[in-house]
Protein backbone atom coordinates (compact mmCIF):
# COMPACT_ATOMS: atom_id res chain seq x y z
CA UNK A 1 0.00 0.00 0.00
CA UNK A 2 1.21 3.52 -0.72
CA UNK A 3 1.16 5.89 2.27
CA UNK A 4 1.51 9.66 2.03
CA UNK A 5 3.13 10.87 5.27
CA UNK A 6 2.56 14.51 6.19
CA UNK A 7 4.23 16.60 8.88
CA UNK A 8 5.58 20.06 9.54
CA UNK A 9 8.74 20.89 7.61
CA UNK A 10 9.41 24.02 9.65
CA UNK A 11 9.61 21.98 12.88
CA UNK A 12 11.63 19.10 11.37
CA UNK A 13 14.47 19.22 13.94
CA UNK A 14 12.10 18.86 16.91
CA UNK A 15 9.80 16.33 15.23
CA UNK A 16 12.45 14.17 13.54
CA UNK A 17 12.50 11.25 16.05
CA UNK A 18 8.73 10.97 15.83
CA UNK A 19 8.61 11.22 12.04
CA UNK A 20 11.32 8.58 11.75
CA UNK A 21 9.41 6.26 14.10
CA UNK A 22 6.21 6.64 12.08
CA UNK A 23 7.98 6.10 8.75
CA UNK A 24 9.88 3.11 10.14
CA UNK A 25 6.62 1.53 11.26
CA UNK A 26 5.04 2.08 7.83
CA UNK A 27 8.01 0.57 6.00
CA UNK A 28 8.43 -2.35 8.43
CA UNK A 29 4.95 -3.51 7.47
CA UNK A 30 5.92 -3.59 3.79
CA UNK A 31 4.25 -0.36 2.75
CA UNK A 32 5.73 2.40 0.58
CA UNK A 33 6.03 6.11 1.32
CA UNK A 34 4.52 8.15 -1.54
CA UNK A 35 7.04 10.98 -1.22
CA UNK A 36 10.27 10.67 0.74
CA UNK A 37 10.91 14.12 2.18
CA UNK A 38 11.82 13.85 5.86
CA UNK A 39 15.55 13.05 5.58
CA UNK A 40 16.05 15.54 2.75
CA UNK A 41 14.42 18.38 4.69
CA UNK A 42 16.33 17.38 7.83
CA UNK A 43 19.66 17.49 5.95
CA UNK A 44 18.84 20.97 4.69
CA UNK A 45 17.83 22.09 8.19
CA UNK A 46 21.10 20.73 9.64
CA UNK A 47 23.04 22.83 7.13
CA UNK A 48 20.89 25.86 7.90
CA UNK A 49 19.72 25.90 4.28
CA UNK A 50 16.08 25.10 4.81
CA UNK A 51 14.04 28.23 4.92
CA UNK A 52 10.31 28.29 4.42
CA UNK A 53 10.49 31.51 2.43
CA UNK A 54 13.04 30.10 0.00
CA UNK A 55 10.91 27.15 -1.07
CA UNK A 56 9.01 27.16 -4.30
CA UNK A 57 5.54 26.69 -2.84
CA UNK A 58 4.05 25.99 -6.24
CA UNK A 59 6.43 23.05 -6.63
CA UNK A 60 5.86 21.87 -3.04
CA UNK A 61 2.11 21.92 -3.65
CA UNK A 62 2.46 20.10 -6.97
CA UNK A 63 4.70 17.40 -5.46
CA UNK A 64 2.44 16.88 -2.46
CA UNK A 65 -0.75 16.76 -4.52
CA UNK A 66 0.90 14.15 -6.79
CA UNK A 67 1.88 12.09 -3.72
CA UNK A 68 -1.62 12.48 -2.34
CA UNK A 69 -3.15 11.33 -5.62
CA UNK A 70 -1.11 8.13 -5.79
CA UNK A 71 -1.46 7.29 -2.08
CA UNK A 72 -3.96 4.75 -0.78
CA UNK A 73 -3.98 6.23 2.74
CA UNK A 74 -2.68 9.36 4.47
CA UNK A 75 -0.89 9.63 7.82
CA UNK A 76 -0.32 13.11 9.23
CA UNK A 77 1.44 14.14 12.41
CA UNK A 78 -0.15 17.44 13.39
CA UNK A 79 1.69 17.92 16.69
CA UNK A 80 3.57 20.82 15.09
CA UNK A 81 0.78 22.93 13.64
CA UNK A 82 0.95 23.49 9.88
CA UNK A 83 -1.61 25.10 7.59
CA UNK A 84 -0.36 23.05 4.65
CA UNK A 85 -0.81 19.80 6.59
CA UNK A 86 -4.42 20.77 7.23
CA UNK A 87 -4.87 21.64 3.58
CA UNK A 88 -3.60 18.20 2.56
CA UNK A 89 -5.95 16.51 5.03
CA UNK A 90 -8.84 18.45 3.48
CA UNK A 91 -7.76 17.37 0.00
CA UNK A 92 -7.47 13.75 1.13
CA UNK A 93 -10.94 13.72 2.64
CA UNK A 94 -12.35 15.32 -0.52
CA UNK A 95 -10.85 12.35 -2.37
CA UNK A 96 -12.36 10.00 0.26
CA UNK A 97 -8.99 8.65 1.29
CA UNK A 98 -8.55 7.28 4.81
CA UNK A 99 -6.57 9.69 7.00
CA UNK A 100 -4.86 8.99 10.32
CA UNK A 101 -4.25 12.24 12.20
CA UNK A 102 -1.65 11.82 14.93
CA UNK A 103 -0.74 14.25 17.68
CA UNK A 104 1.17 14.19 20.93
CA UNK A 105 -0.72 17.29 22.04
CA UNK A 106 -3.32 16.13 24.55
CA UNK A 107 -5.37 19.31 24.20
CA UNK A 108 -8.42 18.91 21.97
CA UNK A 109 -7.44 21.97 19.92
CA UNK A 110 -4.90 19.96 17.92
CA UNK A 111 -7.51 17.56 16.57
CA UNK A 112 -10.77 19.43 17.05
CA UNK A 113 -13.25 19.30 14.21
CA UNK A 114 -11.59 16.32 12.56
CA UNK A 115 -14.26 13.69 12.96
CA UNK A 116 -16.49 13.32 9.95
CA UNK A 117 -19.69 11.37 9.49
CA UNK A 118 -18.10 9.63 6.53
CA UNK A 119 -15.46 8.12 8.78
CA UNK A 120 -12.48 8.96 6.58
CA UNK A 121 -10.56 10.63 9.40
CA UNK A 122 -9.28 8.88 12.50
CA UNK A 123 -7.52 11.04 15.07
CA UNK A 124 -5.32 9.63 17.82
CA UNK A 125 -3.10 11.04 20.55
CA UNK A 126 0.15 9.05 20.54
CA UNK A 127 3.51 8.57 22.22
CA UNK A 128 6.61 6.82 20.88
CA UNK A 129 5.73 3.79 23.00
CA UNK A 130 2.40 3.16 21.22
CA UNK A 131 2.96 4.55 17.72
CA UNK A 132 3.68 1.15 16.16
CA UNK A 133 0.38 -0.30 17.36
CA UNK A 134 -1.59 2.76 16.22
CA UNK A 135 -0.07 2.85 12.73
CA UNK A 136 -0.27 -0.93 12.32
CA UNK A 137 -3.96 -0.95 13.28
CA UNK A 138 -4.78 1.91 10.89
CA UNK A 139 -2.95 0.28 8.00
CA UNK A 140 -4.58 -3.09 8.70
CA UNK A 141 -8.03 -1.48 8.76
CA UNK A 142 -7.36 0.12 5.39
CA UNK A 143 -5.57 -2.55 3.39
CA UNK A 144 -6.63 -2.77 -0.22
CA UNK A 145 -7.96 -6.28 0.36
CA UNK A 146 -10.54 -4.94 2.83
CA UNK A 147 -11.49 -1.80 0.91
CA UNK A 148 -13.09 -0.91 -2.37
CA UNK A 149 -10.68 -0.52 -5.27
CA UNK A 150 -10.73 2.49 -7.56
CA UNK A 151 -9.87 3.12 -11.16
CA UNK A 152 -10.32 5.79 -13.83
CA UNK A 153 -12.12 5.54 -17.14
CA UNK A 154 -13.17 7.92 -19.88
CA UNK A 155 -16.72 8.80 -20.94
CA UNK A 156 -18.05 10.55 -23.98
CA UNK A 157 -19.90 13.82 -23.38
CA UNK A 158 -23.39 12.31 -23.69
CA UNK A 159 -22.65 9.54 -21.17
CA UNK A 160 -21.03 11.98 -18.76
CA UNK A 161 -24.00 14.34 -18.97
CA UNK A 162 -26.36 11.48 -18.18
CA UNK A 163 -24.16 10.31 -15.28
CA UNK A 164 -24.03 13.82 -13.84
CA UNK A 165 -27.83 14.10 -14.12
CA UNK A 166 -28.28 10.72 -12.38
CA UNK A 167 -25.90 11.82 -9.64
CA UNK A 168 -27.82 15.04 -9.01
CA UNK A 169 -31.20 13.32 -9.21
CA UNK A 170 -30.34 10.47 -6.83
CA UNK A 171 -28.12 12.57 -4.52
CA UNK A 172 -25.37 9.98 -4.96
CA UNK A 173 -21.83 10.49 -6.14
CA UNK A 174 -21.09 9.53 -9.73
CA UNK A 175 -19.10 6.56 -8.43
CA UNK A 176 -22.06 5.42 -6.34
CA UNK A 177 -24.38 5.67 -9.37
CA UNK A 178 -22.04 3.54 -11.50
CA UNK A 179 -21.51 1.06 -8.67
CA UNK A 180 -25.27 0.61 -8.13
CA UNK A 181 -25.84 0.12 -11.87
CA UNK A 182 -23.09 -2.50 -12.01
CA UNK A 183 -24.39 -4.27 -8.92
CA UNK A 184 -27.92 -4.33 -10.35
CA UNK A 185 -26.57 -5.80 -13.58
CA UNK A 186 -24.57 -8.42 -11.67
CA UNK A 187 -27.64 -9.43 -9.65
CA UNK A 188 -29.76 -9.79 -12.78
CA UNK A 189 -27.29 -12.41 -14.02
CA UNK A 190 -27.03 -10.97 -17.53
CA UNK A 191 -23.73 -11.31 -19.32
C-alpha positions as CSV (number, residue, x, y, z in Angstrom):
1,X,0.0,0.0,0.0
2,X,1.2,3.5,-0.7
3,X,1.2,5.9,2.3
4,X,1.5,9.7,2.0
5,X,3.1,10.9,5.3
6,X,2.6,14.5,6.2
7,X,4.2,16.6,8.9
8,X,5.6,20.1,9.5
9,X,8.7,20.9,7.6
10,X,9.4,24.0,9.6
11,X,9.6,22.0,12.9
12,X,11.6,19.1,11.4
13,X,14.5,19.2,13.9
14,X,12.1,18.9,16.9
15,X,9.8,16.3,15.2
16,X,12.4,14.2,13.5
17,X,12.5,11.2,16.0
18,X,8.7,11.0,15.8
19,X,8.6,11.2,12.0
20,X,11.3,8.6,11.8
21,X,9.4,6.3,14.1
22,X,6.2,6.6,12.1
23,X,8.0,6.1,8.8
24,X,9.9,3.1,10.1
25,X,6.6,1.5,11.3
26,X,5.0,2.1,7.8
27,X,8.0,0.6,6.0
28,X,8.4,-2.3,8.4
29,X,5.0,-3.5,7.5
30,X,5.9,-3.6,3.8
31,X,4.2,-0.4,2.8
32,X,5.7,2.4,0.6
33,X,6.0,6.1,1.3
34,X,4.5,8.1,-1.5
35,X,7.0,11.0,-1.2
36,X,10.3,10.7,0.7
37,X,10.9,14.1,2.2
38,X,11.8,13.9,5.9
39,X,15.6,13.1,5.6
40,X,16.1,15.5,2.7
41,X,14.4,18.4,4.7
42,X,16.3,17.4,7.8
43,X,19.7,17.5,5.9
44,X,18.8,21.0,4.7
45,X,17.8,22.1,8.2
46,X,21.1,20.7,9.6
47,X,23.0,22.8,7.1
48,X,20.9,25.9,7.9
49,X,19.7,25.9,4.3
50,X,16.1,25.1,4.8
51,X,14.0,28.2,4.9
52,X,10.3,28.3,4.4
53,X,10.5,31.5,2.4
54,X,13.0,30.1,0.0
55,X,10.9,27.2,-1.1
56,X,9.0,27.2,-4.3
57,X,5.5,26.7,-2.8
58,X,4.0,26.0,-6.2
59,X,6.4,23.0,-6.6
60,X,5.9,21.9,-3.0
61,X,2.1,21.9,-3.6
62,X,2.5,20.1,-7.0
63,X,4.7,17.4,-5.5
64,X,2.4,16.9,-2.5
65,X,-0.8,16.8,-4.5
66,X,0.9,14.2,-6.8
67,X,1.9,12.1,-3.7
68,X,-1.6,12.5,-2.3
69,X,-3.2,11.3,-5.6
70,X,-1.1,8.1,-5.8
71,X,-1.5,7.3,-2.1
72,X,-4.0,4.8,-0.8
73,X,-4.0,6.2,2.7
74,X,-2.7,9.4,4.5
75,X,-0.9,9.6,7.8
76,X,-0.3,13.1,9.2
77,X,1.4,14.1,12.4
78,X,-0.1,17.4,13.4
79,X,1.7,17.9,16.7
80,X,3.6,20.8,15.1
81,X,0.8,22.9,13.6
82,X,0.9,23.5,9.9
83,X,-1.6,25.1,7.6
84,X,-0.4,23.0,4.6
85,X,-0.8,19.8,6.6
86,X,-4.4,20.8,7.2
87,X,-4.9,21.6,3.6
88,X,-3.6,18.2,2.6
89,X,-5.9,16.5,5.0
90,X,-8.8,18.5,3.5
91,X,-7.8,17.4,0.0
92,X,-7.5,13.7,1.1
93,X,-10.9,13.7,2.6
94,X,-12.4,15.3,-0.5
95,X,-10.9,12.4,-2.4
96,X,-12.4,10.0,0.3
97,X,-9.0,8.6,1.3
98,X,-8.5,7.3,4.8
99,X,-6.6,9.7,7.0
100,X,-4.9,9.0,10.3
101,X,-4.2,12.2,12.2
102,X,-1.6,11.8,14.9
103,X,-0.7,14.3,17.7
104,X,1.2,14.2,20.9
105,X,-0.7,17.3,22.0
106,X,-3.3,16.1,24.5
107,X,-5.4,19.3,24.2
108,X,-8.4,18.9,22.0
109,X,-7.4,22.0,19.9
110,X,-4.9,20.0,17.9
111,X,-7.5,17.6,16.6
112,X,-10.8,19.4,17.0
113,X,-13.2,19.3,14.2
114,X,-11.6,16.3,12.6
115,X,-14.3,13.7,13.0
116,X,-16.5,13.3,9.9
117,X,-19.7,11.4,9.5
118,X,-18.1,9.6,6.5
119,X,-15.5,8.1,8.8
120,X,-12.5,9.0,6.6
121,X,-10.6,10.6,9.4
122,X,-9.3,8.9,12.5
123,X,-7.5,11.0,15.1
124,X,-5.3,9.6,17.8
125,X,-3.1,11.0,20.6
126,X,0.2,9.0,20.5
127,X,3.5,8.6,22.2
128,X,6.6,6.8,20.9
129,X,5.7,3.8,23.0
130,X,2.4,3.2,21.2
131,X,3.0,4.6,17.7
132,X,3.7,1.1,16.2
133,X,0.4,-0.3,17.4
134,X,-1.6,2.8,16.2
135,X,-0.1,2.9,12.7
136,X,-0.3,-0.9,12.3
137,X,-4.0,-1.0,13.3
138,X,-4.8,1.9,10.9
139,X,-2.9,0.3,8.0
140,X,-4.6,-3.1,8.7
141,X,-8.0,-1.5,8.8
142,X,-7.4,0.1,5.4
143,X,-5.6,-2.6,3.4
144,X,-6.6,-2.8,-0.2
145,X,-8.0,-6.3,0.4
146,X,-10.5,-4.9,2.8
147,X,-11.5,-1.8,0.9
148,X,-13.1,-0.9,-2.4
149,X,-10.7,-0.5,-5.3
150,X,-10.7,2.5,-7.6
151,X,-9.9,3.1,-11.2
152,X,-10.3,5.8,-13.8
153,X,-12.1,5.5,-17.1
154,X,-13.2,7.9,-19.9
155,X,-16.7,8.8,-20.9
156,X,-18.1,10.5,-24.0
157,X,-19.9,13.8,-23.4
158,X,-23.4,12.3,-23.7
159,X,-22.7,9.5,-21.2
160,X,-21.0,12.0,-18.8
161,X,-24.0,14.3,-19.0
162,X,-26.4,11.5,-18.2
163,X,-24.2,10.3,-15.3
164,X,-24.0,13.8,-13.8
165,X,-27.8,14.1,-14.1
166,X,-28.3,10.7,-12.4
167,X,-25.9,11.8,-9.6
168,X,-27.8,15.0,-9.0
169,X,-31.2,13.3,-9.2
170,X,-30.3,10.5,-6.8
171,X,-28.1,12.6,-4.5
172,X,-25.4,10.0,-5.0
173,X,-21.8,10.5,-6.1
174,X,-21.1,9.5,-9.7
175,X,-19.1,6.6,-8.4
176,X,-22.1,5.4,-6.3
177,X,-24.4,5.7,-9.4
178,X,-22.0,3.5,-11.5
179,X,-21.5,1.1,-8.7
180,X,-25.3,0.6,-8.1
181,X,-25.8,0.1,-11.9
182,X,-23.1,-2.5,-12.0
183,X,-24.4,-4.3,-8.9
184,X,-27.9,-4.3,-10.4
185,X,-26.6,-5.8,-13.6
186,X,-24.6,-8.4,-11.7
187,X,-27.6,-9.4,-9.6
188,X,-29.8,-9.8,-12.8
189,X,-27.3,-12.4,-14.0
190,X,-27.0,-11.0,-17.5
191,X,-23.7,-11.3,-19.3
